[in-house]
């Protein structure tokens, strides 16, 4: 992905899922509930772990 601060090691299916949902930055994940993000085709446990770690590095969380 270009022009993004999403994890660089994110798999292609996860990248496509996020792009399709209009997500191109870690900050945009704060508008999403973790449970809703998990429903996207291409977002598996590995991708969720990477996204959660990226949020935590910035002191951010998923929407409650």
C-alpha positions as CSV (number, residue, x, y, z in Angstrom):
1,X,0.0,0.0,0.0
2,X,1.2,3.5,-0.7
3,X,0.7,6.6,1.4
4,X,-0.3,4.6,4.4
5,X,1.0,4.0,7.9
6,X,-0.6,0.6,8.2
7,X,1.9,-2.2,9.1
8,X,4.2,-2.9,6.2
9,X,4.1,-6.7,6.8
10,X,0.3,-6.9,6.5
11,X,-0.7,-9.6,4.0
12,X,-2.2,-8.7,0.7
13,X,-5.7,-10.1,1.5
14,X,-5.8,-7.8,4.6
15,X,-4.5,-4.9,2.7
16,X,-7.3,-5.4,0.1
17,X,-9.9,-5.7,2.8
18,X,-8.9,-2.5,4.5
19,X,-8.6,-0.6,1.2
20,X,-12.1,-1.8,0.2
21,X,-13.4,-0.6,3.6
22,X,-11.8,2.8,3.0
23,X,-9.1,2.3,5.7
24,X,-5.6,3.6,4.8
25,X,-4.3,4.6,8.1
26,X,-3.9,3.3,11.7
27,X,-5.9,6.3,12.9
28,X,-8.9,5.3,10.8
29,X,-9.1,2.0,12.7
30,X,-10.2,3.9,15.8
31,X,-13.6,4.4,14.0
32,X,-14.1,0.6,13.8
33,X,-15.0,-1.9,16.4
34,X,-12.6,-4.9,16.6
35,X,-15.5,-7.3,16.1
36,X,-16.6,-5.4,12.9
37,X,-13.1,-5.4,11.5
38,X,-12.8,-9.1,12.0
39,X,-15.8,-9.7,9.8
40,X,-14.0,-8.3,6.7
41,X,-12.9,-11.0,4.4
42,X,-9.1,-11.1,4.5
43,X,-8.7,-10.0,8.1
44,X,-7.6,-13.0,10.1
45,X,-5.9,-13.4,13.5
46,X,-2.4,-12.5,12.2
47,X,-3.6,-9.3,10.6
48,X,-5.7,-8.4,13.7
49,X,-2.6,-8.9,15.9
50,X,-0.6,-6.6,13.6
51,X,-3.3,-3.9,13.6
52,X,-3.7,-4.1,17.4
53,X,0.0,-3.8,17.9
54,X,0.2,-0.8,15.6
55,X,-2.7,0.9,17.5
56,X,-1.1,0.2,20.9
57,X,2.2,1.7,19.7
58,X,0.4,4.9,19.1
59,X,-1.7,4.8,22.3
60,X,-4.9,4.2,20.3
61,X,-7.7,1.6,20.5
62,X,-10.5,0.3,18.4
63,X,-13.9,1.9,18.9
64,X,-15.7,0.6,21.9
